[in-house]
Amino acid sequence: MDQVKGVLTLQGEALTQADINLKTAKSNQVMHFTFRDDKHWKLQQIQDARNHVNQALQLLSGRDESYHFKTGAEVNK
């Protein structure tokens, strides 16, 4: 099971600070993410990013593990 831990600071509808750790079950590796202090993220931007990642994961999970992409254009479809 993947694990996400973090602290987010919300001002209005903008995330102004973030400190996030993501631990993946397969590799047992911990990834650390932070937001730049001078760049704020709107909640809609984060929702859009999540939706795009979800869509990409669904497309990839529909492929056989041994499948190899042949071109960059095929990856971007």
N, C-alpha and C positions, 0 to 999 in steps of 0.2 A: 504494500500500500504506500502511495506517495504521501508525503507529509509537508504541510506548509505552515510556517510560523512567521509572525511579523508584527510590526507596529506601524500604523498609518496615521497621519495627521490630516484631518479634513477641515478646510475652512470654506464654508458655503458649499459650493459644488465642485471645489478644486482640491485635489490632493496636493499638499505642499511638502510633505516629507514622507518617506517610506524606508523601512529597513525590513527586508523579507528574506527568509531562508527557505529553500525548497530542497527536500531530500527525496530522491527517487528510489523506489524499491528495487528496481532491476540492478542499478549500478551501486547503490548505497552511497552515492556521491551527494555532497551538500553544495548547492549553488547559492550564492549570496547576491542580492540585488538591492540597490538603493536608487533613489531619485536625486537628480542634481538639484541643488538648492535654488538655482536660478531658473529652473524649468518646472512649471506646475502642470499637472495633468487634470483635465476635466473628467468627471465621472463617465461621460459619454464616450470619450476616447478609450478609456479602460474597458468599458463594456464592448466596444467595437473590436478591440484587440483580442479580448477573450473569445468573442464569437468567431473571429478569423482563425485563431488557434484551434478551437473546437472543430471547425470545418476541416482544417488541414489534418487533424488527428483522425477524423472519420474517413477521409479519403485514403490516408495511409493504412489504417487498420483494415480496409477492404482489399488490400493487396497481399499477396503471398510474401512471407518473410524473405524468400530467396530472390524476389523480384529486384532487378537493377534498372534504374532509369537510364534511358539511352541519350537523352538530350536535356538541356536546361529548359527548353520550351515545354517539354513533357512534364517537368516538375511544376512549372508555373500554370498548367492547365487547371 
